[in-house]
Each structure stands twice: as C-alpha cells, then as structure tokens.
C-alpha cells in the first residue's frame, strides 16, 4: 500500500489541510493509500513513498528516497491532484 506524508511547520495547519485534500483525491480516484501528517522536526520521510510539503519546508527535509511533491498553493486542488497522480505513476 502506498504511504504518503504531508509536512508543515507545526503539523496542525497546512499539513492537516493537505492530508484531507489528499485523502479526498485518493477516494475519488479509488486509490488505496495511507496518509499521515507531521511537523517538520518529527517527519520521517524514508518511512513513506511520497512526501507532500511546501517549498519552505522541502529544503528542511532530510535526504530521502521518497518522492517529494512541492505544493505552495493550498487552494489549487486540481494542481495537487495532477502532481499527486503523476508521482504515483512514476
């Protein structure tokens, strides 16, 4: 099963919204995946297939084998969907 992590500064704002948007996209597409959210200091990207974050926090992530998706516009759900589905196809 695919594992996705959303990351922001405190783990309760942006990452929680991205988690909900990601789960909605996955449900609509019929994709079975687990989505977790975390703050930047406790994020463990190597435990996941995909990490979703903003450009501000992407540079703070440790080196990882996970695919990192940068999404700076939280309201652009179509853009998020396109980036997420593209990362899942690779």
N, C-alpha and C positions, 0 to 999 in steps of 0.2 A: 504494500500500500504506500502511496506517495505521502510524504510528510513535508508540510510547509510551515515555516515560522515567519511571523510578522514581528518587526522590531522597531521600537521608538525609544525615546529618552527615558521615560518613566514606566513604560509598559502598560499604561492605562488609557491613553488618549488615541493617538494616531494608530498604534499597533492594534488596538481593540477594534477601531473602525475598519481597518484593513482586514482584520480577521473576519469580521462579519460580512464585508463585501466579498471576500474570497470564498467564504462558505456558500454565499448566495450564488456566486458564479458556478462553483463546483456542483451545487444542487441542480441548477438549471441545465448544466451540461451532462448530468448523470455520472460525474466522476467521483470515485470513492477515494477520499484523501483525508488525512488528519491535519487540522490547522491549529497551531498554538500561537500565543503571543508572548513577548518578553521585552524587558528593558535591555538597553544596550550592554549594561555591565554583567548581566546574567545570561545573555544569549549564547547558545552553544550551536553555532551553525553547522558543524560537522555531523550533528545528530539529525539533520534534515536534508531533503533533496533540493528544496527551493527556499531561499530567504527573501522576504519582501520587506523593503525599507525605503527611506528617503535618501537622497544624495548626501545629506548632512551626516547620517549615521552609517552609510555604506563604507565610508573611509575609516570608520572606527571599528568595523568588524574584524575579527582575527582572520588570517588567511584560511580559506575554506575550500573544500571540494564541491560544496553546494552551489547551485546556480543562484546568483544574486540578481533580483529584479529591483530596479530603482523606480519608484513611483512618487513623484513630487506633487501631483495634483490629485488629492483625495476624492474630488468630486467627479473626476473623469473615469467613471466605471467602465466605459467602453474601452478606454485605453488600458486599464488594468486587465480587463478580460483578454484583450489581444496579447499583452505581454505575458500573462499567465499561461494561456493556451500555447503560445509559441515556446515558452520554456519547457512545458510538459512534453512537447513533440520532439525536442532535441534529444 
